[in-house]
């Protein structure tokens, strides 16, 4: 085993993670404890894996370099578990596990995941044997995914990309697009919806998990939450189901609510600037039925 190559550019991204975790999220120094038997098995090769002292030294040094993992727990084989601060094992089983419960749900499919962080959802859904899985993450968490994939040795294509930079050549080529936990942080709300819909082939499905407005009276609204929510000072938006469905429909997609997942965050009241509750965090499915599109107003650069 050898250390993951971290160049000056990568180090800047990892420094950003440290700043957010220390100064914004104020994480404790120690992960939650999880037994290895509790963890998802992302590679059968790990079942009998035993690490040498040198291997364990490499892993520990890598983990120090890569900053704290938010996703978890990850079992790396032998007696090594990365706890993570978000229990993805339970939440993913209760959400994506239910949505893709059929054994052949992703066999032979082309999947795009937008905003994968360190890749827990990617590794979980890859167990469903898709033909191709593209997992994009713009932040330094991407390097955590690369480290994990070096251990799990999957065929997932992890790329450090912003959603805006997904190649035009990939438009209309995916059976499934996952956009979970990203839309409500995106200031350019409509453009992200357009990009998500554009990536789907006809008959393909987008799975959207986002904060939604609880009050039915405001179902046709998009609302802005101006204050820190769940310890996070980034942009937070909430959208009513009617507005969400209408926007996706304008790009040739028919939607439906498929899962109510509960609260939008771990803490906080989650109120919009107008004072309306936005505490629902729901999963929606949008099926692409046509290539119709509405243009975004842009000014060309010459």
N, C-alpha and C positions, 0 to 999 in steps of 0.2 A: 504494500500500500504506500501511496505517496500523497503529500499534501496537495490540496486543491490549489491550482495556480491563481493567486490573487494579485492582479496588477494594480497600478495606481488608480485607474478608473474604478475598478471594483471596490477598492478600499474606500473611495469617497462614498459609494452607496452604502457600504457597511458602517461607515461612520455616521451616516444619516440614521440608520437603524438604531445605533447606540444612543444618539441624541433623543430620538422619539421615545425609546424605551425607558431611558433614565429620567428625562426632564418632563415628558408629557404623560406617559402612562405610569411612570414611577413604579416599575416592576420590582418585586422582591428579588433578592439575590439567588434564591433557590427555587427550582422547579417543584411543582406538585409531585408526589411520589406515586408511581404506578408499577405494579408487578408486571413482569414480561408476559405472563399468561393472560393478562387483561388486554394486551395490545393486539391490534390487527396484524396479521402476517402478510406482508407485502411481497415476500419472496420465499419460496419453499426451500431455497438453498440455505436460508438462515437457521432452519430448524436444527441442524447439526453443526452449525458454525461455531468454531472455537478460535479466539483471537490470541495471538502471541502477546507478550509484554510490549514488544515494539509496535504492534498493531494498535494496542490500546493507547499507547502514547501518541501515536498519529491521530487517532480519533479525538482524544482529549484536546490536543493542540488545534485541530480543525474546529472543534466546537467553540474554543476560545476565540478563534479568529472570526467565526461566522456570526457572532453575537447570539442573543437568546432566541430560541424558537418559540413563536406564538402558537403554532399548531402542535398537536401532540395527542397522545403519546406515540412516539416512534420507537419500535424495537429494532435494534440494529444487529441482533444476533448475540449469542453468548449471554452475558448478564448485563448488557448495555441498553438502557432505556433513556430516551430523551423525553422528559415529562411534558414540556410545552405548557403554556398557560391557558390555552383554550382546549377543552376536552372535545376534540374533533371525533374521537372514536364513537362516542354516544350520539352526538348531534348529526354526524353524517349518516349513521345507520338509520336514524329516525327521519331523515329527510331524503337525501339522494338514494339511500338504501331502499326506501319505500317506492320512490319514483321509478327506479330502475331495478325492481325486485325480480323481474323475470330473468331466467338464466341466460337467455339469448338476447337480452335487451340491447346490447351494444356489439355483439359479435359481428365482425365485418364492417362496422360503421366507422365513419370518419368524424372525429370529435375535436372541437375547439373549446378550450377553457380560457376565459378572459379573467385575468386577475387571480392567479393561483397561489400567491405567496410561496410558502415552502413546499407546496405540492400535495398536501394530505388528500384532498379530493381527487387529484389526478391519480395518485397511487391506488386509491380505493376503487375508482371506476375502471382503472386499467385491468383490474382483476376480472372484469367483464369481457375481456378479449376484443377490444376494438381493433380495426385494421390499422388505423393511424390516430394518434392522440397528440395534438399540438397544445401545449400548455404555456401561456405567456404571462409574464410578470415583469413590470418595469422596475421595481425596487430592488434593494439588496437582498431581499428574501429569495430572489432567484438563485443566488449562490448556495443557499441552504438546500434548495431542491436539487441542484447539481451534485452536491455532496451526498445527499441521500440516494440519488439515482446511481451514483458510483458504487454504492453498497448493494442496492436492490437490483441493479443491472436490468432495468426495464427498457422497453423500446420507446418510452414517452419522449417526445421531442420538446424539451424545455428550452424556451427562448426568452431572452430579456428584451421584451418589446412593450411599447405602449400600444393600446388598442388602435390608436390613430395610424400606426405604422405597419399594421398587418398588410402584407403584400396584396396588391390589386389582383394578382394572378389567382388568389385563393377565393375570390368572390364567387359565391354560388357553389362551393365544393364540399360543404360539410353537412352531414346528416343530423348532427347534434351540436348546438352551441350553448355552452354554459356561461351565464353571466350572473354570478351569485355573490351578493355582498359588495357589489361595485357601483351599481347605478346610482344609489343614493348619495355617493360621495362625488359624483361627476358634475362639475359645473356646466359642461356642455351636454346637457341631458339628452336633447333630441338627436344630436350627432351620434351619440353612443348607441341609441336605439336603432338608428339607421344602419350603423356599421354592423350591429348584431344581426339585424335582419338580412343585410346584404350577403353575409357569409353563408347563409343557408341555401341549399339546393331546394328546388320545388319538392314539397313533401317533407322537408326537414323540420326539425323542432328546436326552438330555443327554450331553455329552462332559465327563467328569471327569478331570482330571489331578491326582494327589495323591501324597503320600509314603505308601508302604505298608510294612507290616512284612514283613521278609524271611523270618523264621522261620515255617514253615507251622504249627508247633505252637501259635502264638499268632495264628492267622488270624481268630479270633473276638474279638480284643481291640482296644481303642483305647488307645494309650499316649502318655504325655506326655514330651516332651524338655525338661528344666528349664533347660538351659544354652544359651549362645550357639551357634548352628549356622550355619556358612557366613558368619560375621561378623554374624549377625542375632540380636538379643536378643528379638524378638517371640515370641509363643507358637508352639510347634511341636508338632504332634501327628502320630502315625502310626497308620494303621488297617489291620487285616488285611482281606483280600479278603472273607472270609466275613461279617465285621461290616458292611462297606460294602454288600455285596449285600443283607443282611438289612434294613438300614435303608432302602435305596431300595425294596425290595420292600414294606415296610410302607406306603409311599406310592404303591403301584401301578405300580412300575417293575421290569422284568426286565433284569439286567445281564450284561455279559461283558467280559473283558479284551480290548482290541483292539490295544494297542501297549505294548511294554516300552521305555521311553525312557532307561533307565540310572540314573545316580546322582541322588540327590535334590537335591544342591546342588553348588556349585563346590568346596567344601572342607569339612572337618570330618568327624568320625566318625559323627555322626547317631545317637547312642545314646539310647534312652529311659531313663527313670528306673530301669527294671528292668535296664538294660544290654543290651537286645536291639537288634540292628542294624535300621535303618530306611532302608537306602540305596536301595531301589527307588523309582523315580519312574515310575508307570505311567499309561496312558490307558485309561479305561473308558467303555463306552457303555451307557446305561440307556434302555430304550424304555418309554414310558408305555402301559400296557395297560388301566388303569382309574382311576377317580377316588377309589378307596378312600383313606382317610386315618385316622391315629391322632392324637387331640388332644394338644397340648402343654398341660401344666398351667400355667395362668396365673391371676393374680388380677386381676380387672377394676379399673380406676381409675374412681371415681365422683366 
